[in-house]
Amino acid sequence: MKVKLAAQTLSASVASALSVIRHLWYSDFTGSECTKFFISTIDRLFDTFHSRSPKASGFKSLLTLVRFKRVTAVLTRTKDLLLNMQTTQGIRLCRSKRSMSVLGFAVNIDSLVIFSIQRASEW
């Protein structure tokens, strides 16, 4: 899968659409709260990984020393969520046959945090 397509599928607008459809009482979308939460979490992760602009707001803005503690806490919670996700059979996703995406996100989170800590010590 191309990252661009994944980013479009796992975006804030898709999470919002799920909320709207659920609130309109479409029976097929009952119980989609967890899916919305997951999509929102991955969207925040994409925004954090691709943050570059000092003029952007929220998770899209630059990772500065001021924002570092808050962003690190969010990244740590996201990593814990990803590493504890389970398949319908109760197998943790990070130990399943399809573990690469979860492990890739976890490694990227660790890399970003470690890099940020190193940069913060230089400031």
C-alpha positions in Angstrom: 0.0 0.0 0.0 1.3 3.5 -0.8 1.6 5.8 2.2 -0.3 8.5 0.5 -3.3 6.3 0.1 -3.0 5.1 3.7 -2.8 8.6 5.0 -6.0 9.5 3.0 -7.8 6.5 4.4 -6.7 7.0 8.0 -7.4 10.7 8.2 -9.3 13.1 10.4 -12.0 13.5 7.7 -12.7 9.8 7.6 -12.9 9.7 11.4 -15.4 12.6 11.3 -17.4 10.9 8.6 -17.7 7.8 10.8 -19.0 10.0 13.7 -21.6 11.7 11.5 -22.8 8.4 10.0 -23.0 6.8 13.4 -25.0 9.8 14.8 -27.4 9.5 11.9 -28.2 6.1 13.2 -27.0 4.0 10.3 -27.2 0.5 11.8 -24.1 -0.7 10.0 -21.9 1.8 11.8 -23.1 1.1 15.3 -20.1 0.3 17.5 -17.6 2.1 15.2 -16.3 4.3 18.1 -13.1 2.2 18.4 -12.5 2.4 14.6 -12.9 6.2 14.8 -10.4 6.3 17.7 -7.9 4.2 15.9 -8.2 6.3 12.7 -7.8 9.6 14.7 -4.8 8.2 16.5 -3.0 7.1 13.3 -3.9 10.5 11.7 -2.2 12.3 14.7 0.8 10.0 14.2 1.1 10.8 10.5 0.8 14.5 11.3 3.6 14.3 14.0 5.9 12.3 11.7 5.4 14.9 8.9 5.5 18.0 10.9 7.7 20.6 9.3 6.0 24.0 9.1 6.5 26.5 12.0 3.2 28.1 10.9 1.1 24.9 11.2 -1.0 24.2 14.3 -1.7 21.1 16.4 0.3 18.0 15.6 1.3 19.3 12.2 3.5 22.1 13.8 7.2 21.8 14.3 8.5 19.6 17.2 10.0 22.3 19.4 11.4 22.0 22.9 8.2 23.6 24.3 6.0 20.9 22.6 8.4 18.0 23.2 6.9 16.8 26.5 3.4 16.8 25.2 4.2 15.1 21.9 6.4 12.5 23.6 3.5 11.6 25.9 1.1 11.2 23.0 3.7 9.2 21.0 4.3 6.9 24.0 0.6 6.2 24.4 0.2 5.6 20.7 3.1 3.1 20.7 1.6 1.3 23.7 -1.8 1.2 21.9 -0.2 -0.3 18.7 1.8 -2.9 20.6 -1.2 -4.0 22.6 -3.6 -4.3 19.7 -5.0 -7.9 19.2 -6.5 -9.8 16.3 -10.0 -11.3 16.7 -8.3 -14.5 17.8 -6.6 -12.7 20.7 -3.1 -12.7 19.3 -1.2 -9.5 19.7 -0.8 -7.9 16.3 2.9 -7.3 16.9 3.4 -11.1 17.2 1.2 -12.0 14.3 2.0 -12.7 10.6 1.0 -9.0 9.9 3.3 -7.4 12.5 5.5 -5.3 10.2 3.2 -2.2 10.1 2.8 -2.1 13.9 6.5 -2.7 14.5 7.4 -0.1 11.9 5.3 2.5 13.6 6.8 1.6 17.0 10.4 1.8 15.7 9.6 5.2 14.0 8.1 6.5 17.3 11.2 5.4 19.2 13.5 7.0 16.6 11.6 10.3 16.7 11.7 10.4 20.5 15.4 9.4 20.8 16.3 11.9 18.1 14.3 14.6 19.8 15.9 13.9 23.2 19.4 14.1 21.5 18.4 17.4 19.9 17.0 18.8 23.1 20.2 18.1 25.0 22.1 20.1 22.3 19.8 23.2 22.8 
